[in-house]
Amino acid sequence: MTLRNTLGSTHRIIRKALRPLGTLFCLGLACNFVMADTAKASDPPLALSFAASLQTSTYPEPRAQGSLEDALPLEEIKPIPEIPRAIDLTATPDNLWDRIRNGFAMPNLGGDLVLYHQQWYMNRPDYLRRMVERSSRYLYHIVDEIEKRGMPMELALLPMVESAYNPMAYSRSHASGLWQFIPATGKNYKLEQNWWVDERRDIIASTSAALDYLQSIYDMHGDWQLALASYNWGEGAVGRAIAKNKAKGLPTDYESLTMPSETRNYVPKLQALKNILANPRLFAELNLQAIPNRPYFSTIAKPADIDVKMAAKLAEMPVDEFVALNPAHNRPVIKARSPLVLPAEKLETFKANLENNDAPLSSWTSYTLKAGEKLDKVAARFGVSVAHLKTINGIQPKAKVGAGTVLLVPNRDGAATELAALPENPVPQAEMPAPQAATPAAKAEKAEKPEKTEARVHVVKKGDTLYSIARSYGVSVDDLKRWNKLGRAMPAGTKLTVASPAAKAVPVATATTTPSSGRVSATLEGKNVKLSKAESAKAAPAKAKVARYTIRKGDTLAGIAKKFKVDADDIRRWNKVTPGGIKPGQTLTIQLAQND
């Protein structure tokens, strides 16, 4: 009998025996079956244990060429592939940027403009880093408000396009704040704008108004890209552009409308920022700052009016950081009805210091002008100049005030009377009169007489300028420079002498040039003195070198002054502008000869 016949006979016997046992036992038996030439009655029963078979099973040894096993097919059982982990949108991320990325919901925009702006931002990593750093104070609050309203998280990047997250940003169209509200739109959305405050710069109020506005124009168009175009160009202008395309049978989406260049680039800029910030690899390569997913600031009510500097002192934080969180206030005192915005970590510190503070919270008080009373008498009573009193109260130089006018005046306890609490406050130029220039006669008289006031020492603080210090003490910037031999640098901690009694009379020499000879004659202490040609060259007045500079968006007086190596105070004096009164497109005169 051949091997094939033997196997066939054995197979038939097994099938007959297993038929009553069912399919499951058949599989078990097949796993444990050991082939034999014949089956004997004395053999022990077959074991139907899966466990035993799994424990003893091994891969078969290689067989000789041409064996039966070579003819049977082999099938490898591969392991079940691991299912990719899904993003759990219900989990709270530690990094605010992850929360922002998870909330992106606007359709992406492509095209050359997006690529152009994306490359522009990536080529300026320092600018991106500064913008992200500024946003770290405000971004959590904005993200939280957007999420509560169910709006797309791309809107959290919109202040980067509008203001580079600078709450003091001020445009040529008089738009102000993070969200760049123009005055009319701000009023429509109940943003208070008066002498005390401009809520277009208020972080909480302006964010609420901006999201209300964006939601309303989205409801109008049903498209976020058109809503953004309306935010930049105006909903009426976008509506007219849509109507024109409909009349011509053309598409009415964002990319199909005819619009100004600024609006055409507006959404691509936002998309470019989204592309960069949505890519963790690019984010890391550009070394952008991670932002914790927790509140940065909190608000607290206060019992009375409080000075900006006093509030910062009680919170134990720098004045400029306090102003960055409370940028809406136009004056050095914050009214009681306005809550303070403080870093969350400083809230308890402020409460404890406020409870233990015995000093007045404000160095300012209100005073009502009486019948027949003039400003010069009020100014003298409170120890300030008339010009300073007008500046403090936003009174134009030639404006008349009558009885019943409420004025802000310094307290009688000798507290500081600086106005420059907000160094970049965009108060309209008309409200901030330029400092009065002294006449030549007054300058000569001042130079010939010794100072009669007592010596005072002022320690320069961060944010101080020569102009603000001079105004506080009622002296001129030139005097400060002369008394202290100052150059352009004036770091914090510098001690300045103000109105020193040791300042002796300095002889004043007046030089005049004779046109015919070019020789200069000088009058010194009332005597005529002839000068040599060399001395004449030195004494002759230098011809001023004047440069013209057109202000660009994002420029500051400090930056322009640094560029031309002059003092920011000089630029203000030459052009009669205030720190926040400069606007893009405005031309400044820079007198280079005076600073070479």
C-alpha positions as CSV (number, residue, x, y, z in Angstrom):
1,M,0.0,0.0,0.0
2,T,1.4,3.3,-1.0
3,L,1.7,6.3,1.4
4,R,-1.0,8.2,-0.5
5,N,-3.5,5.3,0.0
6,T,-2.6,5.0,3.7
7,L,-3.2,8.7,4.2
8,G,-6.5,8.7,2.4
9,S,-7.8,5.7,4.4
10,T,-6.8,7.4,7.7
11,H,-8.4,10.7,6.7
12,R,-11.8,8.9,6.0
13,I,-11.7,7.1,9.4
14,I,-11.0,10.4,11.2
15,R,-13.9,12.3,9.4
16,K,-16.3,9.5,10.3
17,A,-15.3,9.6,14.0
18,L,-15.5,13.4,14.3
19,R,-18.7,14.1,12.6
20,P,-20.8,13.9,15.8
21,L,-18.4,16.1,17.7
22,G,-19.1,19.2,15.7
23,T,-17.0,21.8,14.0
24,L,-15.3,23.2,17.2
25,F,-13.9,19.8,18.2
26,C,-12.8,19.1,14.7
27,L,-10.7,22.2,14.7
28,G,-9.2,21.2,18.1
29,L,-8.4,17.7,16.9
30,A,-6.8,19.0,13.8
31,C,-4.5,21.1,15.9
32,N,-3.4,18.1,17.9
33,F,-3.5,15.3,15.4
34,V,-0.2,13.4,15.0
35,M,0.1,11.5,11.9
36,A,0.7,7.7,12.2
37,D,0.7,4.9,9.8
38,T,-2.2,3.0,11.7
39,A,-4.5,3.7,14.6
40,K,-4.5,1.1,17.4
41,A,-7.3,0.4,19.9
42,S,-4.9,0.5,22.8
43,D,-3.8,4.1,22.0
44,P,-4.8,6.7,24.6
45,P,-7.7,9.1,23.6
46,L,-6.8,12.3,21.7
47,A,-6.4,15.4,23.8
48,L,-8.5,18.4,22.6
49,S,-6.7,21.1,24.5
50,F,-6.0,24.4,22.7
51,A,-3.7,25.6,25.6
52,A,-1.4,22.6,25.4
53,S,-1.1,22.9,21.6
54,L,-0.3,26.6,21.9
55,Q,2.4,25.9,24.5
56,T,4.1,23.2,22.6
57,S,3.7,24.4,19.0
58,T,6.9,25.3,17.2
59,Y,7.8,26.3,13.7
60,P,8.5,23.1,11.6
61,E,12.1,22.2,10.9
62,P,13.2,22.6,7.3
63,R,12.4,19.5,5.2
64,A,14.3,17.8,2.5
65,Q,13.6,19.0,-1.1
66,G,10.5,17.3,-2.5
67,S,8.8,16.3,0.8
68,L,5.0,16.5,1.3
69,E,5.2,19.6,3.4
70,D,6.8,21.5,0.6
71,A,3.7,21.0,-1.5
72,L,1.3,22.5,1.3
73,P,0.7,26.3,1.2
74,L,2.0,28.4,4.1
75,E,0.2,31.6,5.2
76,E,1.7,34.1,7.6
77,I,-0.7,35.7,10.1
78,K,0.4,39.4,10.4
79,P,-0.2,41.3,13.7
80,I,-3.3,43.6,13.8
81,P,-2.1,47.2,12.9
82,E,-2.4,49.7,15.8
83,I,-5.2,52.2,15.3
84,P,-3.8,55.8,15.1
85,R,-4.6,57.9,18.2
86,A,-7.3,60.5,17.6
87,I,-7.1,64.1,18.9
88,D,-9.2,64.4,22.0
89,L,-10.8,67.8,21.6
90,T,-12.4,67.4,25.1
91,A,-9.0,67.4,26.8
92,T,-7.6,70.7,28.0
93,P,-4.2,71.4,26.4
94,D,-1.5,73.0,28.5
95,N,-0.3,75.2,25.6
96,L,-2.7,77.9,24.4
97,W,-1.5,77.5,20.9
98,D,-2.8,73.9,20.8
99,R,-6.2,75.2,21.9
100,I,-6.1,77.8,19.1
101,R,-5.1,75.2,16.5
102,N,-7.9,72.9,17.5
103,G,-10.4,75.7,17.0
104,F,-9.4,76.7,13.5
105,A,-12.6,76.5,11.4
106,M,-12.4,78.9,8.5
107,P,-11.9,77.5,5.0
108,N,-8.2,77.9,3.9
109,L,-7.2,80.4,1.3
110,G,-4.5,79.7,-1.2
111,G,-2.7,81.7,-3.9
112,D,0.4,83.8,-4.4
113,L,-0.7,86.5,-2.0
114,V,-0.8,84.1,0.9
115,L,2.6,82.7,0.0
116,Y,4.0,86.2,-0.3
117,H,2.8,87.3,3.1
118,Q,3.9,84.0,4.7
119,Q,7.4,84.5,3.4
120,W,7.3,88.1,4.6
121,Y,6.6,87.1,8.1
122,M,9.0,84.2,8.1
123,N,11.8,86.5,6.9
124,R,11.2,88.7,10.0
125,P,11.3,86.3,12.9
126,D,12.2,89.1,15.4
127,Y,9.0,90.9,14.4
128,L,7.0,87.7,14.8
129,R,8.5,87.0,18.2
130,R,7.8,90.5,19.5
131,M,4.2,90.3,18.3
132,V,3.7,86.9,19.9
133,E,5.3,88.2,23.2
134,R,2.9,91.2,23.3
135,S,-0.1,88.9,22.6
136,S,0.7,86.7,25.6
137,R,-1.0,89.3,27.9
138,Y,-4.3,89.3,26.0
139,L,-4.5,86.1,24.0
140,Y,-6.1,83.9,26.7
141,H,-8.9,86.3,27.3
142,I,-9.6,86.7,23.5
143,V,-9.5,82.9,22.9
144,D,-11.8,82.3,25.8
145,E,-14.4,84.9,24.5
146,I,-14.2,83.4,21.0
147,E,-14.7,79.9,22.3
148,K,-17.7,80.9,24.4
149,R,-19.4,82.4,21.3
150,G,-18.6,79.4,19.1
151,M,-16.7,81.5,16.6
152,P,-13.7,80.3,14.5
153,M,-10.3,80.6,16.3
154,E,-8.7,82.4,13.4
155,L,-10.2,85.5,14.8
156,A,-7.7,85.4,17.7
157,L,-5.0,86.2,15.1
158,L,-6.8,89.2,13.7
159,P,-5.2,91.7,16.1
160,M,-1.9,90.6,14.7
161,V,-3.0,91.9,11.3
162,E,-4.7,95.0,12.7
163,S,-2.3,96.3,15.4
164,A,0.5,93.7,15.9
165,Y,-1.2,93.2,19.3
166,N,-0.2,96.8,20.4
167,P,-3.1,98.3,22.3
168,M,-1.7,101.8,21.7
169,A,-1.7,101.5,17.9
170,Y,-3.2,104.5,16.2
171,S,-3.8,104.7,12.4
172,R,-4.1,107.6,10.0
173,S,-7.8,107.0,9.9
174,H,-7.9,107.6,13.7
175,A,-8.5,103.9,14.4
176,S,-7.2,102.9,17.8
177,G,-6.5,99.8,20.0
178,L,-5.9,96.1,19.4
179,W,-9.0,95.8,17.1
180,Q,-8.5,99.2,15.5
181,F,-11.9,100.7,15.9
182,I,-12.5,104.1,14.2
183,P,-14.4,106.6,16.5
184,A,-17.8,106.2,14.7
185,T,-17.8,102.4,14.9
186,G,-16.6,102.5,18.5
187,K,-19.5,104.7,19.4
188,N,-21.9,102.3,17.6
189,Y,-20.7,99.5,19.8
190,K,-20.8,101.6,23.0
191,L,-17.1,102.1,23.5
192,E,-16.8,105.2,25.6
193,Q,-14.5,107.9,24.2
194,N,-14.0,111.0,26.4
195,W,-11.4,113.1,28.1
196,W,-10.9,110.4,30.8
197,V,-10.9,107.2,28.9
198,D,-10.9,105.7,25.4
199,E,-12.5,102.2,25.6
200,R,-11.3,101.4,22.0
201,R,-8.0,100.7,23.8
202,D,-9.7,98.8,26.7
203,I,-8.8,95.1,26.3
204,I,-12.0,93.7,27.7
205,A,-14.5,96.2,26.3
206,S,-12.9,96.4,22.8
207,T,-12.7,92.6,22.5
208,S,-16.4,92.2,23.3
209,A,-17.3,95.0,20.8
210,A,-15.1,93.5,18.0
211,L,-16.6,90.0,18.4
212,D,-20.1,91.5,18.4
213,Y,-19.3,93.4,15.2
214,L,-17.7,90.4,13.5
215,Q,-20.7,88.2,14.3
216,S,-23.1,90.8,12.9
217,I,-21.3,91.1,9.6
218,Y,-20.9,87.3,9.3
219,D,-24.7,87.0,9.8
220,M,-25.0,89.6,7.0
221,H,-22.9,87.7,4.4
222,G,-22.9,84.1,5.8
223,D,-19.2,83.9,4.9
224,W,-16.2,84.6,7.2
225,Q,-13.9,85.8,4.5
226,L,-16.5,88.3,3.4
227,A,-17.0,89.3,7.1
228,L,-13.3,90.0,7.4
229,A,-13.3,92.0,4.2
230,S,-16.2,94.0,5.7
231,Y,-14.3,94.6,8.9
232,N,-11.5,96.1,6.9
233,W,-13.4,97.9,4.1
234,G,-16.9,98.3,5.5
235,E,-19.9,96.2,5.2
236,G,-21.6,98.7,2.8
237,A,-18.6,98.7,0.4
238,V,-18.5,94.8,0.4
239,G,-22.3,94.7,-0.1
240,R,-22.0,97.0,-3.2
241,A,-19.1,94.9,-4.6
242,I,-21.3,91.8,-4.2
243,A,-24.2,93.5,-5.9
244,K,-22.0,94.5,-8.9
245,N,-20.8,90.9,-9.3
246,K,-24.3,89.5,-9.1
247,A,-25.5,92.0,-11.8
248,K,-22.7,90.7,-14.1
249,G,-23.4,87.1,-13.3
250,L,-20.0,86.7,-11.6
251,P,-19.2,84.7,-8.4
252,T,-19.5,86.7,-5.2
253,D,-16.9,85.0,-3.0
254,Y,-14.0,87.0,-1.5
255,E,-11.4,86.2,-4.2
256,S,-13.9,87.2,-7.0
257,L,-14.7,90.7,-5.7
258,T,-13.1,93.9,-6.9
259,M,-11.7,95.6,-3.8
260,P,-8.9,98.0,-2.7
261,S,-5.4,96.6,-2.4
262,E,-5.4,96.8,1.4
263,T,-8.6,94.6,1.6
264,R,-7.3,92.3,-1.1
265,N,-4.2,91.6,1.1
266,Y,-6.2,91.5,4.4
267,V,-7.4,87.9,4.5
268,P,-4.2,86.5,2.9
269,K,-2.2,88.1,5.8
270,L,-4.4,86.3,8.3
271,Q,-4.1,83.0,6.4
272,A,-0.3,83.4,6.2
273,L,-0.2,83.8,10.0
274,K,-2.5,80.8,10.4
275,N,-0.2,78.7,8.2
276,I,2.8,79.6,10.3
277,L,1.2,79.2,13.8
278,A,-0.6,76.0,12.8
279,N,2.6,74.3,12.0
280,P,4.4,73.1,15.2
281,R,7.7,72.6,13.2
282,L,7.7,76.2,11.8
283,F,6.6,77.4,15.3
284,A,9.7,75.8,16.8
285,E,12.1,76.9,14.1
286,L,11.1,80.5,14.5
287,N,11.5,80.1,18.3
288,L,8.1,81.6,19.0
289,Q,6.9,81.8,22.6
290,A,4.6,79.2,24.1
291,I,1.7,80.7,26.1
292,P,0.2,78.8,29.1
293,N,-3.4,78.0,28.7
294,R,-4.5,79.9,31.8
295,P,-5.8,83.4,32.5
296,Y,-3.1,86.1,32.4
297,F,-5.1,88.8,34.1
298,S,-8.0,89.5,36.4
299,T,-10.0,92.5,37.2
300,I,-10.6,94.1,40.6
301,A,-12.8,97.0,41.7
302,K,-11.3,99.8,43.8
303,P,-13.0,102.1,46.4
304,A,-11.8,105.4,45.0
305,D,-9.9,107.3,42.4
306,I,-6.3,106.0,42.1
307,D,-3.2,107.2,40.4
308,V,-1.7,105.0,37.7
309,K,1.7,105.0,39.5
310,M,0.1,104.3,42.9
311,A,-1.9,101.3,41.4
312,A,1.3,99.9,39.9
313,K,3.1,100.4,43.2
314,L,0.5,98.5,45.2
315,A,0.5,95.7,42.7
316,E,4.4,95.7,42.9
317,M,4.8,95.8,39.1
318,P,6.4,98.3,36.6
319,V,4.3,101.2,35.5
320,D,4.7,100.3,31.8
321,E,3.4,96.8,32.5
322,F,0.4,98.2,34.4
323,V,-0.3,100.6,31.5
324,A,-0.1,97.7,29.0
325,L,-3.0,96.0,30.8
326,N,-4.9,99.3,31.4
327,P,-4.2,101.3,28.2
328,A,-7.6,103.0,27.9
329,H,-6.9,105.7,30.5
330,N,-6.0,109.1,29.1
331,R,-5.1,110.7,32.5
332,P,-2.7,109.9,35.3
333,V,-5.6,109.1,37.6
334,I,-8.1,106.3,37.1
335,K,-11.7,107.0,38.2
336,A,-13.3,104.9,40.8
337,R,-15.9,103.5,38.5
338,S,-13.3,101.8,36.3
339,P,-12.0,98.4,37.4
340,L,-8.3,97.7,37.4
341,V,-6.8,95.0,35.2
342,L,-3.9,93.2,37.0
343,P,-1.9,90.1,36.4
344,A,-3.6,87.2,38.0
345,E,-0.6,86.5,40.1
346,K,-0.6,90.1,41.4
347,L,-4.2,90.2,42.5
348,E,-3.6,89.1,46.1
349,T,-0.6,91.3,46.4
350,F,-2.6,94.3,45.4
351,K,-5.4,93.5,47.9
352,A,-3.0,93.1,50.8
353,N,-1.0,96.3,50.0
354,L,-4.2,98.3,49.5
355,E,-5.5,97.2,52.9
356,N,-2.3,98.2,54.6
357,N,-1.9,101.5,52.7
358,D,-2.3,104.7,54.6
359,A,-1.2,107.1,51.9
360,P,-3.7,108.9,49.6
361,L,-4.5,106.8,46.6
362,S,-4.5,109.8,44.3
363,S,-2.3,112.9,44.1
364,W,-5.1,114.6,42.1
365,T,-8.4,116.1,43.2
366,S,-11.2,118.0,41.5
367,Y,-11.7,121.7,41.9
368,T,-14.7,123.8,40.7
369,L,-13.9,127.2,39.2
370,K,-15.7,130.0,41.1
371,A,-17.3,133.1,39.6
372,G,-14.7,135.6,38.6
373,E,-11.8,133.2,39.3
374,K,-9.1,132.9,36.7
375,L,-6.9,130.0,35.8
376,D,-3.7,131.8,36.7
377,K,-4.9,132.2,40.3
378,V,-5.9,128.5,40.5
379,A,-2.6,127.5,39.0
380,A,-0.6,129.5,41.5
381,R,-2.7,128.2,44.4
382,F,-1.8,124.6,43.5
383,G,1.8,125.2,42.5
384,V,1.6,124.6,38.8
385,S,1.9,126.7,35.7
386,V,-1.2,127.8,33.7
387,A,0.0,125.9,30.7
388,H,0.4,122.7,32.8
389,L,-3.0,123.2,34.3
390,K,-4.5,123.5,30.9
391,T,-2.6,120.4,29.6
392,I,-3.8,118.3,32.6
393,N,-7.4,119.2,31.9
394,G,-7.3,119.1,28.1
395,I,-8.0,122.8,27.7
396,Q,-6.8,124.3,24.5
397,P,-4.4,127.2,24.8
398,K,-6.8,129.9,23.7
399,A,-9.9,128.3,25.1
400,K,-11.8,130.2,27.8
401,V,-13.2,128.5,30.9
402,G,-16.0,129.9,33.0
403,A,-17.4,129.5,36.5
404,G,-18.6,125.9,37.3
405,T,-15.8,124.3,35.2
406,V,-14.5,121.2,37.1
407,L,-10.7,121.0,37.0
408,L,-8.2,118.3,37.9
409,V,-5.6,119.8,40.2
410,P,-2.8,118.3,42.2
411,N,-3.3,117.7,45.9
412,R,-1.7,120.1,48.3
413,D,0.5,117.5,49.9
414,G,3.2,118.0,47.2
415,A,2.6,114.8,45.3
416,A,4.1,114.5,41.9
417,T,2.2,116.2,39.1
418,E,3.4,114.3,36.0
419,L,1.0,113.8,33.2
420,A,3.1,111.3,31.2
421,A,1.6,108.2,32.7
422,L,0.9,106.9,29.2
423,P,4.0,107.6,27.2
424,E,2.3,106.7,23.9
425,N,-1.2,107.9,24.6
426,P,-2.8,108.9,21.3
427,V,-4.7,112.0,22.6
428,P,-5.6,114.2,19.6
429,Q,-3.1,117.0,19.0
430,A,-5.6,119.8,19.6
431,E,-6.1,118.7,23.2
432,M,-2.4,118.8,24.0
433,P,-0.9,122.3,23.6
434,A,2.8,122.6,22.8
435,P,5.1,123.8,25.5
436,Q,5.6,127.6,25.4
437,A,9.0,128.7,24.0
438,A,10.8,131.3,26.0
439,T,11.6,134.6,24.3
440,P,15.2,135.7,23.7
441,A,14.9,138.4,26.3
442,A,13.7,135.9,28.9
443,K,16.5,133.5,28.0
444,A,19.1,136.2,28.5
445,E,17.6,137.3,31.8
446,K,17.6,133.7,33.0
447,A,21.2,133.2,32.0
448,E,22.4,136.4,33.7
449,K,20.7,135.8,37.0
450,P,21.7,133.0,39.4
451,E,19.1,130.5,40.3
452,K,17.2,131.4,43.5
453,T,15.5,128.1,44.0
454,E,16.8,125.3,46.3
455,A,18.6,122.4,44.8
456,R,16.5,119.3,44.2
457,V,17.5,115.8,43.0
458,H,15.4,113.7,40.7
459,V,16.2,110.0,40.3
460,V,15.3,109.0,36.7
461,K,12.7,106.2,36.6
462,K,11.8,103.9,33.7
463,G,9.7,105.8,31.3
464,D,10.9,109.2,32.3
465,T,11.8,111.7,29.6
466,L,13.6,115.0,29.8
467,Y,10.4,116.7,28.7
468,S,8.2,115.0,31.4
469,I,10.8,115.8,34.1
470,A,11.3,119.4,33.0
471,R,7.5,119.9,33.0
472,S,7.1,118.4,36.5
473,Y,9.6,120.9,38.0
474,G,8.5,123.8,35.8
475,V,11.9,124.2,34.1
476,S,13.1,123.8,30.5
477,V,14.7,120.8,28.9
478,D,17.7,123.0,28.0
479,D,18.2,123.9,31.7
480,L,18.1,120.2,32.7
481,K,20.8,119.5,30.0
482,R,22.9,122.4,31.1
483,W,22.7,121.7,34.8
484,N,23.5,118.0,34.4
485,K,25.7,118.0,31.3
486,L,23.4,115.5,29.7
487,G,23.8,113.9,26.3
488,R,21.2,111.7,24.7
489,A,21.6,108.8,27.1
490,M,19.6,109.0,30.4
491,P,19.3,105.5,31.9
492,A,17.0,104.7,34.8
493,G,18.7,105.5,38.2
494,T,20.4,108.6,36.9
495,K,20.4,111.4,39.5
496,L,19.5,114.8,38.0
497,T,20.1,118.1,39.7
498,V,17.1,120.4,39.3
499,A,17.3,124.2,39.8
500,S,20.7,124.1,41.5
501,P,21.5,127.2,43.7
502,A,25.1,126.9,42.7
503,A,24.4,127.8,39.1
504,K,26.2,131.1,38.8
505,A,25.6,133.8,36.2
506,V,27.2,132.9,33.0
507,P,28.4,135.8,30.7
508,V,26.4,135.8,27.6
509,A,28.1,136.5,24.3
510,T,26.0,137.7,21.4
511,A,27.6,137.1,18.0
512,T,26.7,139.1,14.8
513,T,28.1,138.6,11.3
514,T,29.1,141.4,9.1
515,P,27.9,140.5,5.6
516,S,30.7,142.3,3.7
517,S,33.7,140.7,5.4
518,G,32.2,137.6,7.0
519,R,34.0,138.7,10.2
520,V,32.1,138.1,13.4
521,S,32.1,140.7,16.2
522,A,30.9,139.7,19.7
523,T,29.4,141.6,22.5
524,L,30.7,140.2,25.9
525,E,29.5,141.7,29.1
526,G,28.6,144.9,27.3
527,K,31.9,145.3,25.5
528,N,32.6,144.9,21.8
529,V,35.3,142.3,21.1
530,K,36.9,141.6,17.7
531,L,37.5,138.0,16.8
532,S,40.0,136.4,14.6
533,K,39.0,134.5,11.4
534,A,39.4,131.2,13.2
535,E,37.4,132.5,16.2
536,S,34.9,134.0,13.8
537,A,34.4,130.6,12.1
538,K,33.8,129.0,15.5
539,A,31.5,131.8,16.7
540,A,29.5,132.0,13.5
541,P,26.1,130.3,13.8
542,A,26.1,126.9,12.1
543,K,23.7,126.4,9.3
544,A,21.0,124.0,10.4
545,K,20.8,120.7,8.5
546,V,17.2,119.8,8.2
547,A,15.8,116.4,7.3
548,R,12.2,115.5,6.5
549,Y,10.8,112.2,7.6
550,T,7.4,110.8,6.7
551,I,5.9,108.7,9.5
552,R,5.2,105.1,8.6
553,K,2.8,102.7,10.3
554,G,4.3,101.3,13.5
555,D,6.7,104.3,14.0
556,T,7.2,105.8,17.4
557,L,9.0,109.0,18.4
558,A,11.6,107.1,20.3
559,G,12.3,104.9,17.2
560,I,12.6,107.9,14.9
561,A,14.8,109.8,17.4
562,K,17.1,106.8,17.5
563,K,17.3,106.6,13.7
564,F,18.4,110.2,13.4
565,K,20.4,110.3,16.6
566,V,18.4,113.0,18.2
567,D,16.3,113.3,21.3
568,A,12.6,112.5,21.1
569,D,11.9,115.6,23.2
570,D,13.5,117.7,20.5
571,I,11.4,116.2,17.8
572,R,8.3,117.0,19.8
573,R,9.5,120.6,20.3
574,W,10.4,121.1,16.7
575,N,7.1,119.8,15.3
576,K,4.8,120.7,18.2
577,V,3.5,117.1,18.6
578,T,2.6,115.0,21.5
579,P,3.9,111.4,22.1
580,G,0.6,109.9,20.8
581,G,-0.2,112.6,18.3
582,I,1.9,111.3,15.4
583,K,0.2,109.5,12.6
584,P,1.3,107.6,9.5
585,G,1.7,109.9,6.6
586,Q,2.6,112.9,8.7
587,T,5.9,114.6,7.9
588,L,8.4,115.5,10.7
589,T,11.2,118.1,10.6
590,I,14.5,116.9,12.1
591,Q,17.1,119.5,12.8
592,L,20.3,117.5,12.5
593,A,22.8,120.3,13.1
594,Q,21.7,120.8,16.6
595,N,22.6,117.2,17.6
596,D,25.8,116.5,15.6
